[in-house]
Amino acid sequence: MTRSHRLPFVKMHGIGNDYVYVNAFEHTVSDPALVAQLVADRQFGIGGDGLILIAPPTVEARALGATVRMRMFNADGSEGGMCGNGIRCVTKFAIDRGLATANPLLVETKRGVLSIVWTCGEDGKVCDATVDMGAPMLECAKIPACIEGLSAAAHCVAHSIDLARFGTPNWFEHARVEPRMTLVSMGNPHVIFDCAQVSKIDLAAVGPNIERCAWFPDRINVHFVEWTSSNTCVMRTWERGSGITLACGTGATAVCVAGVLNGRARSITAQLPGGALLLSWPDDNGSVYMTGSATEVFEGEVDLALLERNRRRERI
C-alpha cells in the first residue's frame, strides 16, 4: 500500500465481540489478512477483535439460497471458520443497509450456509438475531486434535488430563479447575474446562499455552466455565488469534454442547464479560441455536496506507 487507500467501514459488536466490517459488495480488500492486523490494532488502528468482510456469495452458495457471504479474519490476520457474534452483525449490516431482505437470511460461511432469523427494534433496525449454528463436530480428527490415547474418531468428553502441562504447576488451584477437558468444533475448534471460580483464572498467562499446545495443530479457542446452575454459566475466553475477548459466540455454542454431553440442560444462558447469550441444542443429531444482540457503534473511513506507515514506524 504505497498510495493513500481510504476504505469505508462500520464498527459493530455482538455483546462486546467487536469487529471492523467492510462492505465487499462495493469495496475490494486485496489483502484482508494485512488489513485485519492494521485495523484491529487497539493502539494504532481502529481497534477490534478482527476484520469481517460482507461479500457476495459464491455461485455454489447462491444456488443454496445464500445472498451474503461472511469472511472473518482474526486480529493476527489468520482467517477463522466462523464467528457467532460476527454473523449476527453481518445480518444487521446486510438488512439495515439493504443488501438483503430475507428473513431468515442465509449467509455463506466457511462452515457452510447458515440461517439467521432477525428481529428489529423500535427504530426499525435489526437488534437481535437467532443463528442456526449447525451441528457440532466432536471427532478428534474434525476438531482437529491429536491426543495420546484417543483415536481420530474418538470424542474428547470430560477427558482426564494433567493441567500442569499448560503452565506453572499451580495455575489451576485458585480457580479449582477440574482436570478434564471437552473438545467441540463449531466450524472452529474449542476446548472447554469447568471450574469453581472463573474470575480467578489468569487467562493472559494460561490462554496462549493452551491455544498453541501441540495437541491442537490448528491452535484452539480456550474457555473456562463456571456453572451457577444446570442451565446458567459464566464463561471467559481466550480466542485463537485474538487473545482475551469479551464474548465468543461459537465458544458459547460449544459450551452448550459440552454441557449437554456432561449431563447439563439442553438450553442455557451463558453470561460472558460483554453480555448474555441464549443457547439451545434440542437434539443430539441436530443444530445448535444461538440468540443475542447486534450493535452498531460507528462508521467511518480509514486510510490503510497511513496505518501501514504508522505500524512500520512503531516497529523501528
Secondary structure, 3 states (H helix, E strand, C coil): CCCCCEEEEEEEEECCEEEEEEECCCCCCCCHHHHHHHHHCCCCCCCCCEEEEEECCCHHHHHCCCCEEEEEEECCCCEECCCHHHHHHHHHHHHHCCCCCCCCEEEEECCEEEEEEEEECCCCCEEEEEEECCCCECEHHHCCCCCCCCCCCCECCCEECCHHHHCCCCCCCCCCECCEEEEEECCCEEEEEEECCHHHCCHHHHHHHHHCCCCCCCCCEEEEEEEEECCEEEEEEEECCCEEECCCHHHHHHHHHHHHHCCCCCEEEEEECCEEEEEECCCCCCCCEEEEECEEEEEEEEEHHHHHHHHHHHHC
